[in-house]
Amino acid sequence: MKKKILIVGGVAGGASAAARLRRYSEEDEIIMFEKGPHVSFSNCSLPYHLSGLIENADDLVLMNPELFLSQYNIEARVNNEVISINKEEKYVTVKNVLTSETYDETYDKLILSPGARPIVPRIPGIESVKVYTVRNVVDIDNLNNAVKNTDTKNISVIGGGFIGVEVAENLRHAGYNVSLVEGTEQILRPFDYDMVQIFHKEIYDKGINLIVGDKVERFEENQVVLSSGKSLKADVVVMAIGVSPETSLAKDAGLEIGITGAISVDKNYKTSDDNIYAIGDSIEIYNKLTHAKSKLSLAGPALKQARAVADNINNRNTINSGYIGSSAIKVFDYNGASTGLNESLIKVLDLKINYDIVRIIPSDIVGIMPDASPIHFKLLYEVPTGKILGAQAIGKGDVTKRIDLIASVIKFDGTLEDLKDLELSYAPPFSTAKDAVNFAGYVGSNLLNKDYRQVNVDKVRELVENNACIIDVREKYEYEDGHIKGAVNIPLSELRKRTDEIPKDKDVYIHCRSGQRSYNAILALQNLGYDNLYNIAGSYLGLSFYEYFNDKAGNRASILTEYNFI
């Protein structure tokens, strides 16, 4: 039977749902409404227009109404805003934003994909500065024109999430003086504090004025004034502190809103009304790991939801196993990716999970290859089951491959043993024979079996301040190039001959460059009767990255004689 299906919102979720619906039926009437002038644009690519990497704003638009009609027989009505829903009589009221005329359109099924809106708080003096947001093609075009067609030199980006960081990076590439302000202690919350310091360093080194732990208190003419009293020159301000689900249409229609403030949906993304579905940034999802409802503003899940809705409307079975939240970002020369839980989220949500971490820094490809570089890899697993909970990876090479593997293992309820057993493709230009993912499984299994103990790099400063016994097992020339203040150098090559220098009556903390040699040292010493040893996970390389930004930005005395980043 022919159906009439209306879709509110024509970007990722809405456009994908429309295309999937058409593949089911040539008879159904499908109309998609978008209040802006564009449908099916690449909103994740918006910041790259600012640097010129994507030269023309029009290139961000993937489809237009004419193509939708000719290729899919889908009517895409741009500049048409759905302003109300009458769910009892099954029609929507639409406003043409160009003419202000309104009209009604009936439906059999309605799909809501309105997305989310940028949060712009009413900070005192906000009218004194030129404020922009980044949510669609019009927004990015307006911002780009504003900075390029005026004498703008100083730009402040407020908010250190994905959009804020990407906007700051691309504006810096374009040659502007950029300040990036984040009110909490770190940017990019999908990464733990110890891992994100790599990005803090990279942003700082690339000339962005990165300010963390300091909030905007007020604006003055062409200035941003922070809670600390610090003042920033700002010809332009970009607000990127986050987004809020666009739920006004659903609320006004009497649809159920969930505990997160987003639209409540069932496993098939059906709302509290049997004929209305909702997808994308506007809904709340089930988190597979926390077993709670949450919000997730990512394109991948929106596309999955779109497909599921189209299937359900056409009486096909759908499976909703929940979401774990996988994401990636490029920050200048470094790539980052994360999936699942991190330590910060476990603590914030007060999850009653007994977990431990793996912190390793293997090479991304065979070390003798000219473009080989370290991968900073952190894995969380449950104790005692070994179940994988989440992972983060940062490096100059391919980190997304590794995190995608972890995400797949999590989705199938995998464990450390599964990571060890994965058979992965290998060639020197692509990976190592024992890939970082396998390596994490090996290390995690050793920790779970209590083969040795560890402390993370975030504990080392306290150890130094308390005059703990720290032994550096790198070679002498490495030690002389930079070491932890107070650490004793006993190279692994000399260890067995110098055991009399290693105390047994107090805790001893051992490190090398990345953790491999120190692990071997600990196993050798344990076989010789030592039971007071801890490996410093991340070792000197991880510690250098962890300490650097806070030392430089905070004028703090370093616990290292020199940093090492290679």
N, C-alpha and C positions, 0 to 999 in steps of 0.2 A: 504494500500500500504506500502510495506517495506521501512523503512527510515534508513539512515545512520547518526548517531548522534555522534559528537565528543565533548568531555568535556576536557577543559584545567584546570587542578588542581584537585587533588584527595583527598582533606581533607574533612572537614565537608560538605560544599555546593556541591562540585563536586560529592563526593561519594553518597550523599543522592539523588541527581538528577538522577544519574545513576540507583540506586536501584528502585526509583519510576518509571522511564521510563521502566525498565524491567517488572514491574508489569502490565504495560499497554499492552505490546506486547512481544511475544516470537520470533517474526520475525525480529524486528529491530536490526540492527548492532550497538552496543554501544562500543565506544573505549574511554578510559579515559587516559589522559597523565599527568604524574607527573614528574617534573624535578629532584626531590629528590629521595632517595631510598625507601621511604615509602609512602603508601597511607592510608587514613582513620586512622590517629593517633589522640590521644586525646591531642590536643595542649593546652587546658586549664589546663591539669594535669601536664604539663612539669616541673614546679618549684618543685613539690613534689618528684621528683627523687633526688634532691640535698640533702634532709634530710634523704633519705632512706625509706620514707613512701611508695614510689613506688620503690622497690628494684632494678629491672632490667629495663634498657632503653627499652628493647624489649617488656615489658609489656605495654608500651605506645601505641604500634601499635595494632590497633583493628582488622584489616583485612590485608591480603596480596594478591598479584596478583593471586596466585593459588586458594585461597578461592573465590575471586571474580569470577573467571572463572568457578569453579566447582559449586558454589551455585547460581550464578546469570547469568552465561553465559555473563559476561562483561569482556572485555579485558582491563586490567589495565597495562599500559606500564610505569613502573618506569624508572628513569634515562633517560627520554625522554622529552626534552624541546621544546615546540612549539615556534619557533622563528619569525614566520611571518604568516600573514593571507592575502590571496588573496580573497577578498569578491566578486569581480566581477566573478571570475571563480570558486569560492566556494571550495577552498582547503587551507590547512595549510602546512607550511614547518616545519619539525620536526628535531631536532638534538639529536642524541644519545650522551649523555654527557660522556659516557665511551669510545666510539670509535671515536667521532667527525664526524661520518657519518651523512648525511642529507638525507631526503626523503620527498615526498609529500603525503598527505592524503586528499582525497576529502570528502565532507560532504553535507548532506541535511540541517541539523541544527547544529549550533555550540553554545556551552555553555561555557562562560568564568567564571572561578572561581579561578583566580590566587592569591587571598588573598591580603596581604599587606606585605611590607618589613620594617624591623626595620630602624629607622632613626639614622644614625651615622654621626653627623656633623664633619667637618674637624677642630677640635679644635687643636690649636698649641701644638706640642709635643706628639700627639696621638700615634706616632710610638714608644714612650719611655715606653709605658705600654702594658700589655697583655689585649687586649680588646675582650670581648665576647658579643654576643647577644643571645636572647632566642626567637626562632620562630618555630623550628621544633625539631624532635628527635635527629638529628645530632648535632644541636646547643647545646642542653642540655647535650648530652653525652660528647661533647668536653669540655664544661664547667666543668662538674662533674669530668672528668678525670684530667683536669688541676689543680683543687683545691685539689684533693685527691692524685695525684701522684707526687706532688712537696712539697716543704716546705712552701707552702702558709699558711699564718695566717691572713693577713689583706686584706679584700675585700671591695671595694667601689662599691655600686650600684647607678648609676646615673639615676634618674627619679622615682617619687613617684606615678606612676599609678598602676594599678592592677598587672601587671607583676613585676614591680620593688619591690613592697611591698611583694609579694609572694616569690620572689627570695630571698629578704633580710631575711624574716622570716625563710625560709627553710635552708639557709646558717647558720643562727644563731642557729637553732636547731642542725645543724651538728657540731657546736662548734667553728665556725670562729668568728673573730673580724670583725664586719660588720658596715660600715657607709652607711647610706642611704641619698642621697643628692637630694633635690628638689628645683628648682630655684624659684618657686612661694612660697607663704606664707603657703601652705598646700599641703598634699598628697591627693590622691583619690578625684578628682574633682566632682564625682557624689554626694558627701556629702558636705553640707554647712560647713562653717568655724566653726560655733558654735558646730556642731555635730562631726566633724572630730577630735576635741580635745580629744575625748575618745580614738581614735586610736593613736593619737600622744602620749598620756600618756602610753598606752599599749606597744607601740614600745620602748619608752624610758625606761620603767620599766623592759623590757625584755633584756636590755643591748645593744641594737642597738644605735649607734651614729647617731641620727636623726638630720639632718641639713635642715632647710627650709629657704626660702628667700635668698638663696646664690647660685650663679651659678658657674659652672666650667669655669675658665678662661684659664687654660692651664694644660698640663701634664708635669711632669718631671720624671726622672727615678724612677719607682715604687712609684710615688707620684701624688696626685691630688691637684692642687692649685686652690683655690676658689677666687671669686671676692673680698671677705672680707680680703684676704691675708692669710686665714687659710689654712694649708697644711695637707693632710691626707696621711698616709702610705697606699699603695695599691699594693700588689703583683699581684692582678687581678682586672680588672675593668669590670663591667657588664653594658652595655649601654641599658637602658630601658626607654628612654625619649619619646617613642611613635612610631607609625607606619605610613607609607604613603601608600595609595592605589597603588597597582601594576597595572599601566595603560599603560605601555610602548607598549605592544602588541596592545592594542586598539588604542592608539594614532597613531602608525605607520600604522595601517590599515585604518586610517581616520574615525574612529568612534567618535561620539560626546562625548566630555568631559564636564561635568557639571560645575556649578559655584563653587562647592566645591573642584574641582580638581579630583573628582572621575568620573567613567563612568556614563554617563547619560542613564537612562532607563525609559520606560513607566510603566504603572501600572501592566503590565504583565512581567516586567523585560526584555523587548525586547529593544535592543540598537537601534541606528539610522539605522541599517541594519535589514531588515525584517527577516533574517534567523539567526541572531546572538543574543543570550541572554547573560546577565551577572548577577551574584549574589555574595553575600558575602561582604567581606571587601573592594572589589575594586569598589563598586557602591555607588552612593548617593541615599539616601532614603527620603521619605516625612515624616516629623515629624508632627504627628497628633496634637500636642499642640502648636508648634510655627508656624505651617502652612508654613514651609520653608524647603528647601532641606538641608540635613545634612549628615554626615558620621556616621556609627554605626558599630563598630567592636565587634560583639557579635555572639556567635554560634547559639543561638536560632533563631534570625531573618534569618540567613543564611539558616537554615534548612527549615524554612517556605518558603523562596524564592525558594529553590530548588524544593520543592513540587509544588509550583505555576507554575514554568517553565515547569516541566514535564506535568502538567495538560494542560497548554496552548498549548504545542506542540501537544498534543493529543486532541485538540479542546474541552477541558472542560472549563467551565466558572470559573474564579478566581476572588476573592475579595481582594483588597488591601486597607485596611482602614488606612494605615500609621503605624508608629512606635512611641513608647513613651520612649523606652530605659529602660529596667529593668535589674538590675545586682545585684550580691551578692559577698561577699568576707569573708574569715576567716582571722583574724589577731590575731595570738596566741590564747588567751582564749576568744576573742570576735568575734561575727558574725555580719556582717553588710549587709544591702540590701537597695536598693533605686529604685525608679521608677519615671518617669515623670520629671517635672520641679523642680528645686531648686532655691533658692533665687539668688545664684551666676549667674546661667544661665539667669535668667530674667534680671538681671542688665547688664551682658555682652552683651546680644543681644538687650538691650534697648527695651524689650517688653513692650508695653503699656497695662499692666495688673494691675488692682487694686486687690490686694490680701492681705490676712492675714494668720497668721500661728497658728497652734495648737502645743504646746510643752508640752508633758506629759511624766511621768515616772511610768507607772503602772507595776505591777508584771506580769511576763510572764505566770506563773501558780499560783495556789492558794498558798498564802503566807506561810501557815503552812507546805507545802511540803518541804522536806529537800533540794531539788535542785532548789527551786524558786529563781529567780533573777530579777532585774529591766530591763525593756525594755525602752531605750531612744528613744522616738518616736516623729517625727516632720512631720506635715502634712501641705501642702499649699492648700488653697482653694480661689476661686475667690469671690470677693465682687461686687455686692450684690447677685449673683446667688447661691453661695454655691457650685459651681461646683468644683470637686476635680482636682487639678493640679499636685500634686506629693507628695511623702512621702519618708522619710528615717527612718530606724530603726537600732539600734545597741544594742546588749546585749549578754549575755552568753547563752541564750536560743534560741528558734526558732523564729527568726525574718523574715525569708523568707516567712513563712506562712502569716504573716501580710502584708508584702509588695506585695505578690502575690494577696492577696485579693484587696488591693488598686489598683494594676495594672488592675485587672479585672473590677473594678468599673470605672476607668478612660476610659477604652476601650469602655464601654457602656455609656459614658457621664454622669456618676453618680454624685450625690451631697452629701452633709453632711447628708441630710435626708435619703439617701439610706444607708449610713454607720450605722446610728442609727437603721435602719430597718432590717439589715442583720441578718438572723438566723444562728448561727454558732454552731457547735458541742462543747460540753463541758464535761469535767471530770477533777477533780483536778490535775492529772498528766500532762494534756495537755494544759490547759488554765484556765482562770477565767470565771465565769458565764457572766460577762460583759467584753468581750474581749477588748484588746487594740484598735482594729479597731472600735468597737461600742463606746468605751470611747472617742475616737478622734471625732466621729460624735457628741456626746453629747456636748463636750467642744466647738467644732467649732460652733455648733448651738447657744450655749449661747453667744459666742463672736459675732456672726453675728447678734443676736438679741439685742446686746449691753447691756446684763445683767450685765456685768462688763468689766473692762479694764485691760490690762496687759502690762508688759515690759518683754523682753527676758533677759536671763542671760548675754548676751554680753553688756548690758547697765549698769550693776550693778557697775562695777569699777568706771565709771564716776559719778554715784550717790554717792558712798562712798567718792570720792575725793571732791565732792561738798557739803558734809555734809547733804545729804538728810535724811529725816526721814524714817528709815527702822525699821519695827517691825517684830520680830521673834516670831511666835506663836507656836513653838515647846515647849515641856515640858522643865522644868528647867535643868534636867540632860542632855538632848540633847544639849541645849545651852552651858552648861559648857564643853561638849566634843568638842566644836568647833563652832564658830559663825562668822558672818560678823562683822568686826571691826566697832564699833559705833552703831551697831544695839541694839534696846531695846527689852528685852524678856518679852512678855506678852502672856503666854500660852493660847491656845484656851480654855482650861478648866477654865481660870480665866478672860477671855476677857470681859464678860458682867458686871463683877464687877469692871473693871478697865478702863472703857471707858473715864473717866476723864483724863487719861494719853495720850489719842490719840487726836492730834490736828485736828481742822476742817478748819484752815486758811491756810494750805499749803498741797502740795501733800504728801501722805503717801504710802509707798511701803511695802507690806506685803509678807512674805514667810514662808514656813515650810520646811519639808524635800523634798517633791516631788511636792507640789502644791495643794494637795487635801484639807488639813486643812486650808491653807491660803485662798482658794476659799470659804470655809464655813465661815471663819472669815469675809471676805469681804461682803458676802451676809447678814450676821447678822448685820454688821455695817451699811450697806446701808439701811436696814430696820429700823435702829435707826436714820436715817437722814444724814449719811455721804455720800458725793458725790465727795470726793477727793482721792479715793483709787485706787491703782494699785496692781494686783497680779504679783509677779515675777515668770514667767513661767519657769519651770525647778527647781526652788527653790534651796535649799542648796546643794542637791545632784548634780543637773545639773551644778551649779556654781562651785563646787569643781572640777569637771572634766574639765570645761571650763578654769579655771584659772591655773591648775596645771602645764602643760607642759611649758607654757610661763614663769611661775614663776621660775621653776627649770632650764630650758635650758637658760633663759635669765638673771638669777640672779636677778630677779625682786622681790621687796617687795610684800608679799602676802596681800590681803585685808581680809584674813580669819585667825583666830587664829589657826585653825587646819582644815585639809581637811576631808571630809567624803565621802567614796566611796561605802557604803553599805546601 
